[in-house]
């Protein structure tokens, strides 16, 4: 598996946007695929500044993506830096792709001197993030979805 910044393969943005739309954005009233494409494409312009995205390829095929972004959940503006959009193509789940994405994000957060990294996830993913060192903070609602907000304190 090879991890790279979306900035290194910006042509992947449409597939990532489709994944994100189908998995999460379609649950948001009036969400449009084009809007998700614009957000993902904007992350392709960044290599060192948030928001940015990274991708995983396996044998040349795009198999996953994730983002580092600001204030993902508007209900918690005090939570500044977020890991979000951790997505693995259905055919490649259970092969460690998500763990690779999470570890890459953690290393990138360390490089950026981010003090704490937050995420929100559905209940079936809590164990994955706990294994990566994230701690449950509280339950939350994001649009109509029940989530758990978690954090990881970036070591300095």
Residue, then its C-alpha position, 0 to 999 in steps of 0.5 A: x500500500x502506498x499513501x500520498x497526498x491528494x495533491x500528488x494525484x488530484x485526479x482522484x478527487x471525483x472518486x473520493x467525492x463520490x465515496x464521501x457523498x454516498x457514505x455521509x453527505x447523502x444524509x444531509x438535506x439538499x446536499x449535492x455531489x458537486x459541492x462535495x467535489x468542490x470541497x475535496x478538490x480544494x484539499x488537493x491544493x494543499x500539501x502542508x496546510x489544513x485542509x488537506x487530504x491523503x489517499x491510499x493506492x494498492x497495486x495502482x488502484x485507489x482504495x482509501x482516503x482521509x482528510x485533516x480539516x478544521x472544525x468538522x462539527x459546527x456544534x463544537x467550534x472549540x474542537x479545532x483540528x479533525x481527522x475526517x473522511x476516513x473511507x476505505x473502498x468496500x472491496x478493500x475493507x478488513x485489509x488494514x487500509x484504515x489503520x494506514x490512513x489513521x497512522x499517516x494522519x497522526x504523523x502529519x498532525x505531529x509534523x504540523x504541531x497540532x496539539x489535539x486531533x479530534x474525530x467523530x465516528x459511528x459506533x461500529x468504528x470506535x474500536x478501530x480508533x481506540x486501537x490507534x490511541x484515540x479516546x472517547x470524549x462524548x456522544x454527539x449528533x452530526x446532522x441526523x447521524x449519532x456519532x462518538x467524538x474522540x480525540x488523540x493528544x499529539x505527542x511533542 
